[in-house]
Amino acid sequence: MSTQDLVLIALFCAVIVALGLLPPVSIAVIPVPVTLQTLGVMLAGAVLGPVRGAGACALVVLLTVLGLPVLSGGRGGLGVIPGPTGGYLLGWIPGAFVTGWLVKRFAVRAGGRLTSLAAHFAACLVGGLLVVYAVGVPWTSMTTGLGMGKAALGAAYFAIGDTLKAAVAAAVAHHVRRSYPIEPR
């Protein structure tokens, strides 16, 4: 891993943490807040690629476990992992990896601008939503005692906002890649 790789991982870790400075919005249905940090997860994967994107998210998880208040609302510490949001937090790592892999596989090779933008959006949806939810929903169900149906219904409240975040991440990543081509790794 080169110095540039480490700098990019640290930079996107900082972006994810900075997006957590905005206060979380709680929804009464499930004990998981709406934050902008998933936007950073999608950006990390879409801009940096699978390995570096997952590395940036893994660094955020490590900092969280070490007790630093890097999550939205100033949360941090080992106690976050066994809580209802722990699955979503851990889901960031494979979510960024899948987003980056899909961008590397399809978006970078897409012919036209619109096709590339659509491929970025699809990658952000699959990695940033489906993969993160696939880890987070069962985790929330298990830790809160809610059934899978209720946990999934609660996650559905996030889907509209997360789809908007995916659109923003896709547009930003598409334009960053055109302006400052970074080989996805």
Disulfide bonds with the S-S distance in Angstrom:
none
